[in-house]
Amino acid sequence: MSSPAVPSVLFVCIHNAGRSQMAAAFLTHLGQGRVEVRSAGSAPADTVNPAVVDAMNEIGIDISAEVPKVLTSEAVQASDVVITMGCGDACPYFPGKRYLDWKLDDPAGQGVDAVRPIRDQIEQRIHGLLTELGIEAAS
């Protein structure tokens, strides 16, 4: 008996330096290998937002080695679920993919105090996504 394919999720925002990085880190951490995780940006920044790195470090998730990546059609095609976070029309559309748009504040230019509530909203949404995917979140 073969096991079902591992679902694949792509998180997209403009700079791939904040929201999409946090979402990918949460899904990687809570999904523990049971979900293939990607993130990208339509106009990637040079580095991940330092306040985002600090906010994630506060809860024990280190994303300091992450690098913003450019959004490619191949990444979208290889994903079952594409979650956009303010990238507008920059995200390519492929029939048969599941698209979700998460409306979240942009942490760009914000300090860690402003990033924390965004981080916490993303964590809640990741728990909901795991439930939808039929995957129990790691504790």
VENZIDA-V234924 format. One record per run of one state. SS is the DSSP state (H for helix, E for strand, L for the rest). FROM is the first residue (numbers start at 1). TO is the last residue. Records with the same first field share a line. If there is no record, write none. Layout:
BEGIN
SS=FROM-TO + FROM-TO
END
This chain:
BEGIN
L=1-6 + 14-18 + 32-34 + 42-49 + 59-69 + 71-72 + 78-80 + 85-87 + 91-97 + 102-111 + 134-139
E=7-13 + 35-41 + 70-70 + 81-84 + 98-101
H=19-31 + 50-58 + 73-77 + 88-90 + 112-133
END
